[in-house]
Amino acid sequence: MIEILFLIGLVFLIAVLFYKQRRPSMEILQAEEEQSEQFSELLEEQQPLIIRGISPPKGLTRDALMKIPRLAQFSVGGQPLSDILTTPTMLSSANGSPVLSKERREILASELSIQIWANHLWLPRFSAATWMGWMTGCMRAEVVLGGMGLHRTTAVYTCIMPTEGTYTMSILTRESESFLPPSWQYRYPGSFSPNDTPLVADLKYMDIIVRPGTLLCLPPHTIVSIQPKGDEFAAAAIIEYHEPISLLSKSFS
């Protein structure tokens, strides 16, 4: 029994060390969807990865949502989804704060079967990229309507995929994190000023333009914002690959 507990503890410790590993510099990697045999090698680099040629879930577009009457009264920031679809400029007034709570983002993803889509298409690929994945890996899915300001990823892999609209994904460099003000969460990078961020000039971001058909996969502990361009309707799916240590971290975040 002692030997078994020791092995379990050792495995957990190794998982923690892997989860906390971060690269000191950032490099954007790229791949095509049909190059799935390369995903494991690329994901192991613990760098942002752009995957092109993705076929996104079909239900998360303005036209598709308007054809689902059961979601017409789904509350989005206190407004029914039908009103948001008719007047999408309502989404741009949030200034980085998500219009849906995490629970509501997950509910909408479930209603649109994005969780099933993620389990079918992405769970096998992510599980193959980690040495514990075949035993402990699982997926979580969320829907973002509009944008979401700066937030820190907790999953082993977090993938953001626009389904309508064009997004600017701003990734904060690791060395810039200490220059953030205390109330940085859910703010867009452009909202910082010397008034609240004395070292605003030292905040460095890598901006990536992402459109439907393209997926951005991020390692854990990355601070990123998801900002739509223009006032048109914009939506994105977030799929997260988790293992026990990241689920524990997510529960405390």
N, C-alpha and C positions, 0 to 999 in steps of 0.2 A: 504493500500500500504506500509506504514512504517513497519507494522508487517511482511509483506512478505519479504521486503528487509532485515529486521533484521534476519529472519530465514535463508535466503540465505547466509547472511554473517556469521552466526553462523555455518552453515553446512560447509562452505568453511574453516573457522578457524579450525574446528575439523579435516577436511581432511588434512590441512597443518600440524597440530600437529602429526597426524598419519603418514604422509609421512616422517616427519623429525625424527621420532623415530628410535633410533639405540640401539642395544644391546652392552653393554660394553665389553662382551666376545664373542668369536666365537665358535660355536659347529656345526659339520656337522651332519645333519639329513639324514635319508635314508628311502626310501619307494619303493615298487614295483608298476608298472603301474596299476595293477589290484586293488590296494588298493586306488582307487580314492576317496572313501568315507572319507579317512583320510587326503586328501590334504588340505582342509580348515583349519583343526586344526594345521597341520604342517606348513603351510604358515604363519599363524598368529604368529608363533614363531620368525619371522624376522631373520632367520638363513639360511645359505646355505643348500639347500636340494638336495640330489641326488635321482633321480627317475630312476629305472632300468626297463628293459623290454619294452622300447619304440620302436615302429615301425616308423623309420624316414621317411621323404618324399623320394619318390623313385628317383627323378630326379637329386639329388645333389651328384652324384658320377662321377668318371672319365669316366667309361664306358657309363653311361647314357648320360652325356654331349656330348660325342663324337658321339652320335646317334641323336643329335639335330642340323642339319645343319644351321638353322636360327640363332644360337648363335655362329657360328664359328668365326665371325668377331667381336664379343663383346669385347670391349677394356678392357684389364686388365693391368693396369700400362703402357699403351702405346703399348702393345702387343696384337695381336688377341688371343682369348681364345683357338683357335685350336693349336697355338704354345705352350701355357701354358700346355695344356693337353698332348702334345707330349714331352715337356721338363719341367716337374714339378719342377726341381731344380730352375727355375726362381723365384718361389715363396719364396724360402728360403733365397734369397738375400736381402729381404726387411728389415731385422733386427728389426722387430717389427712394422714398419710403415705399415698400411693396404695398400694392392695393389689396393683396390677399395675405392673410396670416399663413404661417407655415402649414397649419392644419388644413386650411381651406385650399391651399395650393396642392396638397396631397390628395384631398377629396376630388378636386377637379381632374387631376391626373388619373385617378381611379375611374371616374365617370367616363373618361375618354379612352380608357383601356391602354394608357401609356405605360402603366406598370407591367401589364401583360406583354406589351411590345418590347419593353426593356429586358424582361426575363427571357424572352424567346431569342432576341437578336444579340444582346450585349452581355448577358450574364456568362455564357460559355467563354466569350473572348476575354473578359476581365478575369474570370476564375483561372484561366490558363496562364495569366501573366504574373500570378503570385504563387508562392510555394504552398500556401494554406488555402488557396481559393477553392479548390475542388471540394473541400470539406466544410468551410465556414462562410463562403461568399454569399451575399444577397444583394438585391437591388432595391432602391427607393426612388420614386419618381415624383416630380412636382411640376406645376405649370406656372409660368410667370406671364402675367398680362401687363403690357407696358414694360417698365424697367425695374431695376433693383440696384440701389446704390451699393457702396463698398461693403463687402461681407467676407468672412473668412471661411474657406472650404474646410470641411472636417472629414469627408469621405476619403477612402483610399484613392479613388478616382472620381472626380466630379466632371460631368460632361454637360455643356450648355449648347443647345441646338435651336436656333431660330426656326420657327415654322411659318412666320409671316413677318415682313418688315426687315429692315437692315439694322444691325446692332453694332455699336462700338463697345468692345470688351476691353476695359482698362485694367491691366494687371500691375499692381504696385510692386516695385522691386524690394527685395528683402532688406537691403540696407536703408531703405527709406521708411520702414515701419516705425522706427523710433521718433520720427518727426511728426507723426500724426497727432492731432489734438485728442483729448479724452473722448469727445463725442463725435467720432468719425464714422460710426456704423450707419449704413444706409444713406450716405451722402455721395453725390457724384463728385469726381475729382475737381471739376470746374467750380464747385461751390466754396472751396477753401480760399481764404484770403489772409493777409497779414493781421487782420483784426482778430481772428480766432486761431490762426496757425502761424506763429511768428517765423517758423522755418519753412514756410510754404514753398519757397524757391528750391528747397532741397528734396521735395517730393518728386520722385521720378516714376513714371508709368510707361508701360509698353502697351500701346493701343493696337488692337486687332479688329478689323472690320469683318463681321461674320454675317452671312446671309443664309436663307433657307437652302438646304442641301449641304451645309458645312457644319461640322461639329467641333467644338473646342473642348478638349479634355485637359483637366488641371490636376496636379498632384495635391495632397493635403497641405493645409496651412497657407494656401495662397489667398491673398486679399485681392478681390476682383469686383468690378462694377459692371452692370449690364445696362447699357443706355441706348434706347432706340433713337434712330435718326428721324427727325420730322415729327409731325403730329398725326400721321396715319396710324391705323390699328397695327399693333405689333405684339407678337406672342412668341414664347420660347418654352421648350421643354428642358427640364433639368433632370438628368438621371445620375444617380449616385451608386457607386459600387462600394459596399461596406463589408468589413470583417469585424469580429467582436471588439477589437480595440477602438476602431473608428465609431462604432455604434455607441460605445461607452462615452467617447469624447463628445459625440453629437448630443447625447442626452444631457450633458452639462453645459452645452453651448447656448 
